[in-house]
Amino acid sequence: MRLTCLDPSCDRPLFYGTLCRMHYRRAHATCTLCAKPFYCRYLCRECYRSGRRVDVPLCMCGKPIYVSNKCFPCFVGTQCIIAGCENQRRARNMCQKHYMQLYRKGLDE
């Protein structure tokens, strides 16, 4: 059994917690000017359509940010995809504890 996004219309694989990469970013990225939900180019729909533009915010490593002021490689770099787990990932983007729980339940492909 493959773990997929919680959104009913989506069959993409999990990215973090219970959402795929696209739905996670929609839920967690915000406008750099007003903190409303992200729409395009780091701006909300209102700021984007008004013609405002901002410099691309950068991560500490110098790449454009993805979510939580981190670029994509820094964000997914070492953290388990299970929400709330801070352990280092080992297999299938999960830490040893969560991977073994999944393996024991027989949900492994």
Residue frames as qw, qx, qy, qz and C-alpha x, y, z in Angstrom:
[[0.000, 0.888, 0.460, 0.000, 0.00, 0.00, 0.00],
 [0.423, 0.305, 0.003, 0.853, 1.38, 3.40, -1.02],
 [0.181, -0.646, -0.454, 0.586, 0.87, 6.32, 1.34],
 [0.256, 0.510, 0.413, 0.710, -0.76, 9.23, -0.51],
 [0.018, -0.203, 0.129, -0.970, -1.84, 12.80, 0.13],
 [0.106, 0.357, 0.770, -0.518, -4.78, 13.40, 2.45],
 [0.364, 0.364, -0.091, -0.853, -6.52, 15.62, -0.12],
 [0.718, 0.246, 0.609, -0.231, -9.32, 13.50, -1.65],
 [0.676, 0.720, 0.041, -0.153, -8.61, 14.61, -5.21],
 [0.180, 0.796, -0.578, -0.003, -4.86, 13.95, -4.97],
 [0.996, -0.087, -0.001, 0.011, -2.99, 10.65, -5.33],
 [0.400, 0.717, -0.465, 0.332, 0.57, 12.01, -5.04],
 [0.735, -0.145, -0.554, 0.363, 2.94, 10.40, -2.51],
 [0.469, -0.846, -0.206, 0.151, 3.38, 11.92, 0.95],
 [0.424, 0.660, -0.240, 0.573, 5.87, 14.71, 1.34],
 [0.114, 0.225, -0.609, 0.752, 5.49, 15.74, 4.99],
 [0.410, 0.059, 0.563, -0.716, 2.92, 14.60, 7.52],
 [0.524, 0.374, 0.752, -0.140, -0.22, 13.78, 5.57],
 [0.441, 0.821, 0.093, -0.349, 0.19, 16.03, 2.52],
 [0.789, 0.356, 0.212, 0.454, 1.98, 15.86, -0.82],
 [0.473, -0.113, 0.033, 0.873, 4.58, 18.47, -1.74],
 [0.006, -0.432, -0.369, -0.823, 2.11, 20.80, -3.52],
 [0.481, -0.699, -0.433, -0.304, -0.57, 20.75, -0.81],
 [0.650, -0.471, -0.282, 0.525, 2.00, 21.16, 1.98],
 [0.336, 0.032, 0.086, 0.937, 3.43, 24.27, 0.37],
 [0.202, -0.555, -0.426, -0.685, -0.05, 25.71, -0.21],
 [0.606, -0.671, -0.425, -0.051, -0.88, 25.19, 3.45],
 [0.677, -0.542, -0.136, 0.478, 2.36, 26.53, 4.95],
 [0.448, 0.116, 0.164, 0.871, 3.88, 29.17, 2.64],
 [0.015, -0.846, -0.424, 0.324, 2.87, 32.79, 3.21],
 [0.373, 0.851, 0.110, 0.352, 3.22, 36.12, 1.41],
 [0.620, -0.024, -0.247, 0.744, 6.46, 37.94, 2.20],
 [0.021, 0.379, 0.018, 0.925, 4.64, 41.29, 2.41],
 [0.501, -0.359, 0.059, -0.785, 1.43, 40.62, 4.33],
 [0.181, -0.193, 0.914, -0.306, 1.57, 37.00, 5.63],
 [0.787, 0.218, 0.145, -0.558, -1.56, 35.88, 3.74],
 [0.853, 0.028, 0.511, 0.101, -1.47, 32.46, 2.01],
 [0.264, -0.409, 0.596, 0.638, 1.10, 32.15, -0.77],
 [0.695, 0.601, 0.244, -0.312, -0.04, 32.52, -4.40],
 [0.799, 0.494, 0.076, 0.334, 2.88, 33.19, -6.74],
 [0.487, 0.541, -0.222, 0.649, 6.45, 34.49, -6.53],
 [0.393, -0.139, -0.605, 0.678, 6.37, 34.62, -2.71],
 [0.212, -0.038, 0.109, -0.970, 3.29, 36.88, -2.72],
 [0.368, 0.388, 0.760, -0.370, -0.41, 36.43, -1.94],
 [0.364, 0.553, 0.655, 0.364, -2.96, 36.84, -4.73],
 [0.010, -0.957, -0.269, 0.105, -3.79, 40.43, -3.76],
 [0.326, -0.757, 0.318, 0.469, -0.16, 41.61, -3.59],
 [0.501, -0.026, 0.689, 0.524, 0.75, 39.76, -6.80],
 [0.303, 0.667, 0.612, 0.299, -2.16, 41.19, -8.80],
 [0.091, -0.957, -0.133, 0.240, -1.48, 44.71, -7.53],
 [0.604, 0.731, -0.166, 0.269, 1.87, 44.58, -9.33],
 [0.411, -0.806, 0.418, -0.085, 4.07, 44.52, -6.25],
 [0.863, 0.297, -0.373, 0.165, 7.30, 42.61, -6.59],
 [0.571, -0.755, 0.323, -0.020, 9.89, 41.54, -4.05],
 [0.249, 0.596, -0.763, -0.023, 13.42, 40.22, -4.28],
 [0.851, -0.077, -0.505, -0.127, 13.48, 36.46, -4.02],
 [0.547, -0.702, 0.379, -0.253, 14.09, 35.61, -0.35],
 [0.608, 0.432, -0.662, 0.082, 17.08, 33.35, 0.16],
 [0.898, -0.393, -0.195, 0.041, 17.86, 30.51, 2.53],
 [0.479, -0.787, 0.339, 0.189, 21.00, 30.56, 4.67],
 [0.714, -0.092, 0.551, 0.421, 22.69, 28.44, 1.99],
 [0.030, -0.412, 0.354, 0.839, 21.91, 31.04, -0.71],
 [0.002, -0.245, -0.848, -0.470, 19.12, 29.23, -2.57],
 [0.390, -0.316, -0.177, -0.846, 15.52, 30.57, -2.89],
 [0.329, -0.096, 0.747, -0.570, 13.30, 29.67, 0.05],
 [0.313, -0.197, -0.853, -0.368, 10.63, 26.97, -0.23],
 [0.580, -0.658, -0.378, -0.297, 8.84, 26.88, 3.16],
 [0.698, -0.688, -0.117, 0.162, 9.72, 28.08, 6.68],
 [0.004, -0.936, 0.336, 0.103, 12.61, 30.27, 5.46],
 [0.549, -0.355, 0.714, 0.250, 14.45, 27.20, 4.15],
 [0.423, 0.411, -0.582, -0.560, 15.18, 26.09, 0.59],
 [0.911, 0.010, -0.193, -0.363, 13.84, 22.73, -0.52],
 [0.717, 0.233, -0.605, 0.253, 17.08, 20.75, 0.09],
 [0.053, 0.302, -0.613, 0.728, 17.51, 22.28, 3.56],
 [0.642, -0.192, 0.154, -0.727, 13.84, 21.69, 4.43],
 [0.960, 0.006, -0.123, -0.253, 13.74, 18.01, 3.50],
 [0.315, 0.656, -0.663, 0.176, 17.41, 17.40, 4.18],
 [0.232, 0.223, -0.885, 0.337, 17.34, 15.40, 7.37],
 [0.420, -0.068, 0.495, -0.757, 13.90, 15.51, 8.98],
 [0.176, 0.229, 0.957, -0.005, 11.42, 12.61, 9.17],
 [0.182, -0.264, -0.479, -0.817, 8.23, 13.25, 7.14],
 [0.390, -0.567, -0.724, 0.041, 5.97, 12.30, 10.06],
 [0.113, -0.777, -0.053, -0.617, 4.53, 15.55, 11.49],
 [0.576, -0.760, 0.146, -0.266, 6.05, 16.49, 14.82],
 [0.933, -0.195, 0.099, 0.286, 8.99, 14.08, 14.54],
 [0.039, 0.941, -0.319, -0.109, 12.41, 15.73, 14.69],
 [0.772, -0.292, 0.517, 0.228, 14.44, 12.54, 14.18],
 [0.048, 0.549, -0.609, -0.571, 16.87, 12.18, 11.29],
 [0.856, 0.317, -0.001, -0.409, 15.44, 10.39, 8.27],
 [0.455, -0.371, 0.791, 0.170, 16.78, 6.97, 7.31],
 [0.186, 0.114, 0.888, 0.404, 14.50, 5.16, 4.82],
 [0.013, 0.609, 0.698, 0.376, 11.59, 6.35, 2.67],
 [0.004, -0.565, 0.029, -0.825, 11.99, 9.82, 4.19],
 [0.703, -0.629, -0.138, -0.302, 11.14, 8.46, 7.65],
 [0.185, -0.651, 0.674, -0.295, 13.23, 7.95, 10.75],
 [0.243, 0.166, -0.955, 0.032, 14.08, 4.42, 11.88],
 [0.250, 0.160, 0.750, -0.591, 11.21, 4.34, 14.41],
 [0.579, 0.431, 0.165, -0.673, 8.46, 5.31, 11.95],
 [0.492, 0.412, -0.663, -0.387, 9.84, 3.20, 9.12],
 [0.113, 0.094, -0.975, 0.167, 9.89, 0.10, 11.34],
 [0.411, 0.280, 0.583, -0.643, 6.33, 0.79, 12.52],
 [0.613, 0.479, -0.188, -0.599, 5.24, 0.95, 8.89],
 [0.365, 0.371, -0.838, -0.164, 7.24, -2.15, 8.00],
 [0.106, -0.008, 0.924, -0.368, 5.78, -4.18, 10.89],
 [0.532, 0.364, 0.392, -0.656, 2.22, -3.28, 9.93],
 [0.561, 0.207, 0.749, 0.285, 2.86, -4.70, 6.48],
 [0.358, 0.863, 0.222, -0.280, 2.18, -1.49, 4.59],
 [0.217, -0.602, 0.554, 0.532, 5.59, -1.67, 2.95],
 [0.718, 0.530, -0.184, -0.412, 5.47, -2.23, -0.82]]
